[in-house]
Every structure is written in structure tokens, then in C-alpha cells.
Amino acid sequence: MIEFSEAFAAAFQLIAHFDADLYNIVALSLQVSLSAVTLAAVIGLPVGAALVLLPFRGKRVVVVLLNALMGLPPVVVGLIVYLVLSRSGPLGVLGLLFTPTAMIIAQVILIAPIIAALTRQVIEELWTEYQEQLLSLGSGPASSIPTLLWDGRFSLVTTVLAGFGRASAEVGAVMIVGGNIDHVTRVMTTAIALEVSKGDLALALGLGIILLSLSVGINAAAYVLGDYAKKRMGA
């Protein structure tokens, strides 16, 4: 108990004194996760809307596959990206393995299906509500995509926040493709795993406190925006 309390005190000291190693890890984590979420949103938002509004063969199969991809095991994604980016892989010549770029790619693969699937649900509800009105104004299904994405922007922000929450807490894939290299690819989740194995509870707890604070903040923001979106739609 004494060691635990001392580690907690040391963790808060690291945070309060802006420990360079701790905040370098946090900064890299945010850089990787925010980049991955941005790219995943650029892919997932229009794909999710298109699955609702654009008619094509095999749509149900695609929707089922998309929902299945939401549960992709991170270590499997990490392994696939590792094989593709390794020296013997098809993209090995790019030299991306064990770089932040590789970590971003892995996280995009994990997050994009989540954002796309949740976007499809939001747009489906909006299309059901506004379909007749949009069609009467001469707006076809394809041309309605930007309108519905804009109208559902508050609800869609919560889907993006959900993707960021998944990205910031991910450890398996980024460990495989990033290698957990100090000052290069070491992010909060991989650093926590390493520091616990080394017995450095102070740094692990410091990172854990920051990661938990981010998670709480993200969930609070998602709740507030979701509640605002419901009130706005009900108004």
C-alpha cells in the first residue's frame, strides 16, 4: 500500500511538473490518434451515408461486413499491416514499418468501419425523416448526402469521438507495427504496458491518469453533443 501511494504521488508530480518524457509520449499519442481519426472520418462519413442513399447490388452484404469489421481484433490488424509494410511485403520499399505512419494506418483500418457503421445509422434515421421533403425539392439520393451529413453533424461528431476513444485506447496493433520505440513510436498505451513490466509505476500511473482523463472527457463531450442533437431534432 505504501509503494502504491508513493507511486501515485510520484505520478502526480510528473504531471504537475510537466515531465518531458511523459508529455512527449502524450503528444505523440495525440498526434497519431488525431491523424488516424481525421483520415477515418474522411473515409467513414461518406461511405456510411452512401450505404444508405446509393442503390447498388450486394448492399446488405456490405452492411453485414461493415458491422463485422467493427469488431476487428487489433492484433490481427496489426499483423496484416506488419506483413504488408515489412521488407518482404508489397509496400516494404516505402520503409513505413516502425514509424508513426504505420501506426496511423493500423488505427485507420480499425476506426473507419466504426465511423462508417455509426454514420449509416444516423443518416438512415435522417433519410427516413426527410426523404419526401428532399425529393420534393428535387434533391436525389446522391445529392442529398452532403445535406444529411451537415444536418446530422452533431450526432456525427459523437461517432468521430467514439472513433477517437477507440484509437487512443488501442495497444495491440500499434505495438506490432510501431515497435514501441522510445521517442519515435512510443504512445501512452504501449508505454503503460512497458513501464508496468519494468516496475516503473509512477510513469505508468501518470500516463494512465492522463489517458483516463481523456477518455472521460471524450465520453462527456459525446454525451453533451448527443443530447444536444436529440433536443435539436425534437425541436
N, C-alpha and C positions, 0 to 999 in steps of 0.2 A: 504493500500500500504506500509506503514511504517513497519507493522508487517511482511508482506511478505518479504520485503527487508532484515529485520533483521534476519528472519528465513533462508534466502538464505545465508547471511553472516555467520551465525552460522553453517550451513550445510557445507560450505567450510572449516570452522575452524575444524570441526570434522574430515573431510577427511584429511586435511593438518597435523593435529596433531595426526593422527593415533589413533583415539578414539578406545579403546579396545572393547566396546560393538558393535560398528559399524563394525569393521573388524572381530570380531568373527562371526557375522551374515553373512558377506560376505564369510568368509572361509567355514562355514557350507553349505551355498548355493552352492558354487563351488564344494564342496565335494559330495553333494547329486546329483547335476546335471551331473557332470562329470562321476560319478559312473553309473548313470542311462543311460547316452548316450553310455558309453562303453558296457554295457550289451545289450542295444537295438541294437547297431551296430553288435555285435556278433550274435544276433538273426536275425536282419533285412537284413543284406547284403547277407548271403547265401540263405535266404528264397526268397528274391526278385529275385536273379539270378536263383534259382530253378524253380520259376514260369514261367520263360522264356524258360529254356532249357530242363526241365524234363517233358515228357508227362505223364499225368495221368487224370483220369476221374474227371469231375467237375472242371477243371482248371478255366473256365470262372466264375463259381460261386465263387470260392475262390478269384479271382481277384476283382470281384464286392464287395465282403465282405471286402476285404483288403482296397479298396478305401473308403468304407463306414466307416471303423474303423479309417480312418484318421481324421474324424470329431467327434470322441467320445467326448461327454461332460465331462469335467474334474470332475464335481461334481458327475456324475454318476459313473465314475471310482473310485473316492474316496469312494463313498457309498459301492460299491461292495467289494473293498479291505477291508474297515472297517468291513463289515459283515463277511468276510472270516477270518479276523485276530482277531475279537472280542472274548471274552471269550467263548461265546456260538457257535462260528464259528468252522469250521473244522480244522483251523490252530491256534486256540486260545491258545493251550498249548505251543506254541512257544514264546508267550509273545512279539510279534513284534509290536503290536499296540502302537502308540505314540512314535515311535523310528525313527531315520533316515532310517533304513532299510525299514520300511513300506512306507516311502516317496519315496524311490528309486523304490520299487515295483510298486507303482502307476504311477510314471513317466515312467518306462519301458513300462508299458501297453499303455500309451499314445504315446510314441515316436516310439516304434518298428514298428507299422503299417506305420508311415510316412516314416521311413527309408526304409522299405521293398518296399513300393509302388514306391518311387522315384528311388530306386535301380533297380526295374523291368524296368522302363522306360529307364534308362541308358544302362542296359545290353541288352535290346531289340534292341536298336539302334546299339550297337556294334555287336550283333549277326547277324543282317541283313547285316552289312558291312563285317564281317569276316567269316561268316558261311562256304562258299565254301572253303576258304583258310584253315580253321581249319580242316574241314572234309577231305580235300585232304592230310593233314599231318597226318591223322589217329587219330585225336582227336575227340572223340564223344561228344555229348551234355554234359554229366555229367563231363567228364574230362576237358571240356572247361571252366567250372565255375571258377576255380582259375585263369586261363589265362585272362579271360574277366574282372574279378574283379580287377586284377592287372593293366590291360590296361586302365581301366576306373577309376583308383584310384583318379585322380584329381577331376573328376566330382563327384565321390562318397564322397569325403571329404566334398563337399558342401552339400550333403544330410545329412551327420552327423552333420555339423554345423547348418543346419536347425532344426535338432532334438534338438541340444543343446539350440538353441534360444527358442524353444517351452518349453523346460524343465525349463530354467532359468526364464521364464516369467509366469510360471504356479502358480496359487494360490489356486484354488478350491479344488483339490484332496489332495494336501499336507496339507491344513488346516484341512481337515476332518481326515486324517489318522495320521497326525503328532501332531495335537493339539496345535501348536504354543507355545510350552513350552520354556521359556527363557533358553538360553544356552544349550538346548537339541535338539529342533526341530524347532526353530525359524529361518526362512530363509528370504531373502530380501523381497519377495512379501508379505508374511504373516506379517512381521514386519512393512512394509509400511502401510498395512491396519489397523493394531493395533495402530500404532503411530498417524495416522490421526484421528482415532476415539478418541484418548486421547488428541488430540490437540498439540502433540509434533511435530511440522512441521520441526524443524531442523533435527532431526534424520531421519524422513520420506524423506525429500528432499535430505539428504546426501546419503541415500540408493538408492533413485530414480536416482540421478546423476550417481552413480556407475552402476546401472542396465542399464540405458540408454547408458552409455559409452560401456558396454559390448555388448549391442545389436548392436550399431553402428559398433563396432569392428568386431563382428561376420559377419554382413552383408557385410562389406568391404572385409573381408577375403574370404567370399563366392563368391563375385563378382570377385575378383582378380583370385581366383583359377578357377572359371568357365570360365573366359575369357582366361586364360592360357590353359585350357583343349580344348576349341574351336580352338585356334590357333594351338595347338599340333595336333589335329585331322585333321585340314585343311592342315597341313604341308606335 
